[in-house]
Amino acid sequence: MIVCNVRVLRAPLTGVQRYTLEILKRLPATVRTVQPPDAIRGSFGHVWEQALLPLLARGHLLWSPAGTGPINFANQIVTVHDIAPLDCPEGYSPAFRRWYGYLWRRLLPRARALIAVSEFTKKRLIEKFGIAADSIYVTPLGVDHDRFFPQAPAKVQALRRKLALPENFAVFVGALSARKNIVRLLEAWRQCEQAGCHLVIAGGGGPSHVLAGTGRPALPPNTLLLGRIDDADLPTLLTAARVFVYPSLYEGFGLPPLEAMACGTPCLVANGTALPEVTGDAAVHVDPVDVSDIARGLSKLIGDTTFHQQLRAKGLQHAASFTWDNTSAKTYAVLSRYAR
């Protein structure tokens, strides 16, 4: 039997939780899930995972889909989305970095196999932990095409009224952490000088998190901070935007640009880590530490109508090749191989 460690589902919905839910929806009913009781959260969840989960999974193959798992349980497959706390420590507390450094150095080499969500993440696992390449299986993430597609104009107009959105805007959606490069994006927007176009930033944390450690500079003109939006509104927000901008310094995969492409919105992304692998030639790639390069990319994508339409068509076609059915099938193939 395959047992899935779903402790991660106790946390708010982010990309890792979405990945776990999408895969589980498509796995056979014989795959059993285990999670801690409602009362066990935070650091106590780690204790449950290390001390009690091995007892619950004894005699079975354990799949841990969120990058953590019990160190002293060898019959285990672990999905690793990234190793950002080690590669890009800004924005993580020292305690958080120490814990994951300790955990991964003991957990990942001992697991029977690893699932990486990109070739980039696989490469970093080999380089950082010396793990054999043939024990790491790459299964790219998928797009929920039942949710992410160009939304109807009436729905777009309703969201404009609900969120007081401008008619013409570039949008960033994501967690407002240091590695998302928000400060340079704001500096680039100041240089961009796109008359009649706004920059909209949507993500958890609010303005104080966006500007943390920057001396609280004044926002550029035509900038709107939405804060966290309802997940149900995300496809419509992406459809409403003229462009999607994602100059992140570090991504183990980078699902938001694909979701934007599926909604018919051309994308600008950073030219490093997993983003070029994921977006291919269907996005504008810029140097994330070069403010002027970000500004130039935004100006071209917003201002050049022909280029904008070409990239929109490319993005729709590119995103269509990423499905959760494919991700689930590849994942289950790995799990079945080791569950024999």
SULLINVEN-V75508 format. One record per run of one state. SS is the DSSP state (alpha for helix, beta for strand, coil for the rest). FROM is the first residue (numbers start at 1). TO is the last residue. If there is no record, write none. Layout:
<<SS/FROM/TO> <SS/FROM/TO>>
This chain:
<<coil/1/1> <beta/2/5> <coil/6/6> <alpha/7/10> <coil/11/14> <alpha/15/26> <coil/27/31> <beta/32/34> <coil/35/42> <alpha/43/57> <coil/58/60> <beta/61/64> <coil/65/75> <beta/76/80> <coil/81/83> <alpha/84/87> <coil/88/93> <alpha/94/107> <coil/108/112> <beta/113/116> <coil/117/118> <alpha/119/129> <coil/130/132> <alpha/133/135> <beta/136/138> <coil/139/142> <beta/143/143> <coil/144/152> <alpha/153/163> <coil/164/168> <beta/169/173> <coil/174/177> <alpha/178/180> <coil/181/181> <alpha/182/192> <coil/193/197> <beta/198/202> <coil/203/206> <alpha/207/210> <coil/211/222> <beta/223/227> <coil/228/230> <alpha/231/240> <coil/241/242> <beta/243/246> <coil/247/254> <alpha/255/262> <coil/263/265> <beta/266/270> <coil/271/274> <alpha/275/279> <coil/280/283> <beta/284/286> <coil/287/290> <alpha/291/303> <coil/304/304> <alpha/305/320> <coil/321/322> <beta/323/323> <alpha/324/339> <coil/340/340>>
